[in-house]
């Protein structure tokens, strides 16, 4: 028997919100003289926006996407998903799983609405810029 309850309404990231986050990422990367690639996905891991700054490595495009997908799916920053030396986890999910810093979920009212993945700096730089950009648009985001 199907439940008679109404389905849960799911908030997801909008293009306008993704563009605000992207502007913050690009601004901070430029101020640090970093050439970055970044991807912003919605709560289902679908790409909302992806950018490669002029001069950024094209190989960083897929790295940024994988960080965003992993962070959205696991609802945690990629930097905390370390595998204690078992790197084979990164071969899972069609080699799209990332444990490298730079992927961060975006929370709104306690729910993941999307994620940001950044590549081009060190993992710590990628992670810090992602966190700062998210917090500037979603100040209540908990991570």
FIDREN-944567 format. One record per residue (C-alpha): x, y, z; residue in one letter; residue number from 1. Coordinates in steps of 0.001 Angstrom, whole numbers, plus 500000, padded with zeros to 6 digits. Example, Ala and Ser with C-alpha at 12.3 -4.5 7.8 and 13.67 -1.06 7.14 Angstrom:
residues 2
+--------+--------+--------+------+------+
|      X |      Y |      Z | resn | resi |
+--------+--------+--------+------+------+
| 512300 | 495500 | 507800 |    a |    1 |
| 513670 | 498940 | 507140 |    s |    2 |
+--------+--------+--------+------+------+
END
This chain:
residues 143
+--------+--------+--------+------+------+
|      X |      Y |      Z | resn | resi |
+--------+--------+--------+------+------+
| 500000 | 500000 | 500000 |    x |    1 |
| 501380 | 503358 | 499001 |    x |    2 |
| 501672 | 506030 | 501616 |    x |    3 |
| 499063 | 508766 | 501423 |    x |    4 |
| 501600 | 511361 | 502521 |    x |    5 |
| 502665 | 514018 | 500085 |    x |    6 |
| 506139 | 513531 | 498604 |    x |    7 |
| 508920 | 515520 | 500209 |    x |    8 |
| 509786 | 518746 | 498448 |    x |    9 |
| 513502 | 518877 | 497663 |    x |   10 |
| 515398 | 522157 | 497473 |    x |   11 |
| 518152 | 522104 | 494908 |    x |   12 |
| 520751 | 524570 | 493775 |    x |   13 |
| 519693 | 527106 | 491147 |    x |   14 |
| 521784 | 528412 | 488280 |    x |   15 |
| 521700 | 531897 | 489821 |    x |   16 |
| 523116 | 530527 | 493098 |    x |   17 |
| 525751 | 528526 | 491208 |    x |   18 |
| 526774 | 531656 | 489299 |    x |   19 |
| 527196 | 533564 | 492583 |    x |   20 |
| 529416 | 530794 | 493961 |    x |   21 |
| 531380 | 530668 | 490693 |    x |   22 |
| 532035 | 534413 | 490836 |    x |   23 |
| 533411 | 534030 | 494377 |    x |   24 |
| 535629 | 531098 | 493359 |    x |   25 |
| 536968 | 532960 | 490359 |    x |   26 |
| 537559 | 536149 | 492349 |    x |   27 |
| 539465 | 534413 | 495129 |    x |   28 |
| 541465 | 532277 | 492700 |    x |   29 |
| 542457 | 535396 | 490740 |    x |   30 |
| 543463 | 537237 | 493909 |    x |   31 |
| 545789 | 534325 | 494722 |    x |   32 |
| 547103 | 534115 | 491127 |    x |   33 |
| 545694 | 530600 | 490759 |    x |   34 |
| 544328 | 529165 | 487515 |    x |   35 |
| 541466 | 526862 | 488445 |    x |   36 |
| 538758 | 524646 | 487084 |    x |   37 |
| 535561 | 524224 | 489045 |    x |   38 |
| 532281 | 522407 | 488771 |    x |   39 |
| 529075 | 523023 | 490682 |    x |   40 |
| 526471 | 520257 | 490832 |    x |   41 |
| 522957 | 520040 | 492240 |    x |   42 |
| 521764 | 517667 | 494970 |    x |   43 |
| 521553 | 514790 | 492475 |    x |   44 |
| 525079 | 515307 | 491153 |    x |   45 |
| 523886 | 516878 | 487896 |    x |   46 |
| 526173 | 519592 | 486580 |    x |   47 |
| 524789 | 523106 | 486963 |    x |   48 |
| 527917 | 525045 | 486012 |    x |   49 |
| 531494 | 524251 | 485043 |    x |   50 |
| 534326 | 526664 | 484268 |    x |   51 |
| 537957 | 526483 | 483279 |    x |   52 |
| 539779 | 529748 | 483886 |    x |   53 |
| 542004 | 530931 | 481026 |    x |   54 |
| 545302 | 529079 | 481266 |    x |   55 |
| 544062 | 526406 | 483723 |    x |   56 |
| 545054 | 522806 | 483035 |    x |   57 |
| 542423 | 520953 | 481011 |    x |   58 |
| 543064 | 517847 | 483098 |    x |   59 |
| 541712 | 519714 | 486120 |    x |   60 |
| 538222 | 519831 | 484567 |    x |   61 |
| 537482 | 516156 | 485301 |    x |   62 |
| 539210 | 516322 | 488687 |    x |   63 |
| 536945 | 519212 | 489748 |    x |   64 |
| 533853 | 517366 | 488491 |    x |   65 |
| 534788 | 514223 | 490408 |    x |   66 |
| 535322 | 516206 | 493613 |    x |   67 |
| 531874 | 517814 | 493241 |    x |   68 |
| 530162 | 514478 | 492508 |    x |   69 |
| 531834 | 512737 | 495434 |    x |   70 |
| 531042 | 515549 | 497853 |    x |   71 |
| 527408 | 515778 | 496760 |    x |   72 |
| 526882 | 512034 | 496957 |    x |   73 |
| 528585 | 511556 | 500328 |    x |   74 |
| 527430 | 514872 | 501816 |    x |   75 |
| 530931 | 515547 | 503152 |    x |   76 |
| 534030 | 517413 | 502044 |    x |   77 |
| 536270 | 515195 | 499938 |    x |   78 |
| 539172 | 515999 | 502268 |    x |   79 |
| 537563 | 513943 | 505075 |    x |   80 |
| 536962 | 510871 | 502935 |    x |   81 |
| 540554 | 509635 | 503239 |    x |   82 |
| 541090 | 505938 | 502727 |    x |   83 |
| 544007 | 505256 | 505088 |    x |   84 |
| 546241 | 504109 | 502254 |    x |   85 |
| 543551 | 502147 | 500402 |    x |   86 |
| 543570 | 504132 | 497166 |    x |   87 |
| 541521 | 501459 | 495358 |    x |   88 |
| 538357 | 503276 | 496480 |    x |   89 |
| 539191 | 505905 | 493872 |    x |   90 |
| 538746 | 503270 | 491187 |    x |   91 |
| 535127 | 502784 | 492209 |    x |   92 |
| 532162 | 504563 | 490627 |    x |   93 |
| 533806 | 504580 | 487183 |    x |   94 |
| 536929 | 506180 | 488678 |    x |   95 |
| 534968 | 509275 | 489697 |    x |   96 |
| 535405 | 508947 | 493479 |    x |   97 |
| 537774 | 511540 | 494942 |    x |   98 |
| 539399 | 511775 | 498364 |    x |   99 |
| 541453 | 514838 | 497450 |    x |  100 |
| 540576 | 518136 | 499126 |    x |  101 |
| 538574 | 520613 | 497070 |    x |  102 |
| 535090 | 519102 | 497018 |    x |  103 |
| 532521 | 520564 | 499433 |    x |  104 |
| 528783 | 520018 | 499847 |    x |  105 |
| 526401 | 522960 | 499956 |    x |  106 |
| 523865 | 522813 | 502781 |    x |  107 |
| 520601 | 524742 | 502961 |    x |  108 |
| 518251 | 524240 | 505905 |    x |  109 |
| 520158 | 521117 | 506908 |    x |  110 |
| 519917 | 519432 | 503494 |    x |  111 |
| 522518 | 519065 | 500761 |    x |  112 |
| 521412 | 521134 | 497779 |    x |  113 |
| 524585 | 520707 | 495736 |    x |  114 |
| 528360 | 520698 | 495865 |    x |  115 |
| 531411 | 522503 | 494550 |    x |  116 |
| 534540 | 520820 | 493211 |    x |  117 |
| 537707 | 522820 | 492549 |    x |  118 |
| 541063 | 521842 | 491057 |    x |  119 |
| 544111 | 523890 | 490207 |    x |  120 |
| 545735 | 524752 | 493510 |    x |  121 |
| 546949 | 522514 | 496285 |    x |  122 |
| 544217 | 520373 | 497859 |    x |  123 |
| 544217 | 522765 | 500846 |    x |  124 |
| 543847 | 525817 | 498573 |    x |  125 |
| 541081 | 524148 | 496552 |    x |  126 |
| 539248 | 523232 | 499749 |    x |  127 |
| 539601 | 526663 | 501345 |    x |  128 |
| 538372 | 528492 | 498242 |    x |  129 |
| 535393 | 526127 | 497938 |    x |  130 |
| 534493 | 526663 | 501600 |    x |  131 |
| 534809 | 530444 | 501346 |    x |  132 |
| 532722 | 530645 | 498164 |    x |  133 |
| 529949 | 528465 | 499589 |    x |  134 |
| 529856 | 530365 | 502884 |    x |  135 |
| 529611 | 533698 | 501074 |    x |  136 |
| 526412 | 532603 | 499299 |    x |  137 |
| 525060 | 530154 | 501888 |    x |  138 |
| 526284 | 531523 | 505243 |    x |  139 |
| 524247 | 528920 | 507153 |    x |  140 |
| 526001 | 526041 | 505368 |    x |  141 |
| 527353 | 523854 | 508162 |    x |  142 |
| 530696 | 522743 | 506731 |    x |  143 |
+--------+--------+--------+------+------+
END
